[in-house]
Amino acid sequence: MPENITDFKFKTPIHIRFSDIDAFGNVSNTIYLTYFEIARSSYWREIIQWDMNKVGIILGRSEINYLKPLKLGDRIACYVRTSRIGNSSFDMMYIVVKIMPDGEEEICTTGKSVCISYDYRQNKSVPIPDS
């Protein structure tokens, strides 16, 4: 899933916590899903303004491509965008970058999630709201 960073308009800073680190000093593989979730939630709140009280969202699938390790103390951010919109599902793409001392961004991880518009009262998927 090669991604071009210029296709992304929204970026969220991510803070690496000590608890994110594995025994080898790298960010644990499972933590990247949390980073995606932080970026996705910020994007929905700030840009999409999705009303979770009306229609929920469930995660259908996630994919992660680990390219370069991240360590405690690295300054990172996560880009996120919607790449496909269907009837009741949509795809989110992610790029996690390490911000170098000169301000350049190095791509360390890419990912994709399939999200489903969901009505928790009816326990079923529903069409994505027009808004």
C-alpha positions in Angstrom: 0.0 0.0 0.0 2.4 2.7 -1.1 1.2 6.1 -0.1 2.3 9.6 -1.2 2.4 12.0 1.8 1.2 14.8 -0.5 -2.2 13.1 -0.7 -2.7 13.7 3.0 -4.0 17.0 4.4 -4.5 16.1 8.1 -1.7 15.4 10.6 -1.8 14.7 14.3 1.3 14.8 16.6 1.8 11.6 18.6 3.7 11.3 21.8 5.6 8.1 22.4 5.0 6.9 26.0 7.4 4.8 27.9 4.7 2.1 28.0 4.8 2.0 24.2 8.3 0.5 24.2 9.1 -3.2 23.9 12.0 -5.1 25.4 14.2 -4.2 22.4 13.7 -0.4 22.9 11.3 0.0 19.9 7.7 1.0 19.8 5.8 -2.3 20.1 4.1 -3.5 17.0 0.6 -3.4 18.6 1.0 0.3 19.6 0.8 1.5 16.0 -2.9 0.6 16.0 -3.3 3.0 19.0 -1.4 5.7 17.0 -3.8 5.2 14.1 -6.7 5.4 16.5 -5.5 8.7 17.9 -5.1 10.2 14.4 -8.4 8.8 13.2 -10.3 10.1 16.3 -8.8 13.6 15.9 -9.6 13.6 12.2 -13.2 12.6 12.8 -13.6 15.2 15.6 -11.8 18.1 13.9 -12.5 17.6 10.2 -15.4 15.3 9.6 -17.3 16.3 12.8 -18.8 12.8 13.0 -21.6 12.7 15.6 -21.0 9.5 17.5 -24.2 10.0 19.5 -26.2 9.5 16.3 -24.2 6.9 14.3 -21.2 4.9 15.7 -18.3 3.5 13.9 -16.7 0.0 14.3 -13.4 -1.1 13.0 -13.7 -3.9 10.4 -10.0 -4.5 9.5 -6.6 -3.0 10.0 -3.3 -3.4 8.1 0.1 -2.2 9.1 3.3 -2.0 7.1 6.3 -1.6 9.4 9.1 0.2 7.5 11.5 1.6 10.1 11.5 1.3 13.9 10.5 4.1 16.3 12.1 4.7 19.7 11.3 6.5 22.9 12.3 10.2 22.4 11.5 10.2 18.7 9.3 13.1 17.6 6.5 11.6 15.5 3.2 12.4 13.8 0.5 10.5 12.0 -1.1 11.5 8.8 -4.6 10.2 8.1 -7.1 10.5 5.2 -10.3 8.8 3.9 -9.4 7.0 0.8 -12.7 5.3 -0.1 -16.3 5.8 0.8 -18.9 3.1 0.2 -22.5 2.7 1.3 -21.8 1.8 4.9 -18.0 1.3 5.0 -15.0 3.5 4.3 -11.3 3.2 4.2 -8.8 5.2 6.2 -5.1 5.4 5.3 -2.3 6.3 7.6 1.4 7.4 7.5 3.5 7.6 10.6 6.5 9.8 10.2 9.5 10.6 12.4 10.3 14.3 12.4 14.0 14.7 12.0 16.0 17.5 13.7 16.0 19.5 10.4 12.2 19.3 10.2 12.2 16.7 7.4 9.8 13.8 7.8 10.9 10.2 7.4 8.1 7.7 6.7 8.3 4.8 9.2 4.9 3.1 9.0 1.9 3.0 6.7 -1.5 1.5 7.4 -5.1 1.1 6.4 -8.3 0.5 8.3 -11.8 -0.4 7.0 -14.4 1.4 9.1 -18.1 0.6 9.2 -20.9 3.0 10.0 -22.8 1.3 12.8 -26.0 1.7 14.7 -25.5 0.2 18.2 -29.2 0.3 19.1 -30.0 -1.8 16.1 -26.8 -3.8 16.2 -26.2 -3.5 12.4 -24.3 -1.5 9.9 -26.1 1.6 8.5 -25.5 3.9 5.6 -22.8 6.6 6.1 -24.5 9.9 7.1 -24.6 12.4 4.3 -22.9 15.1 6.4 
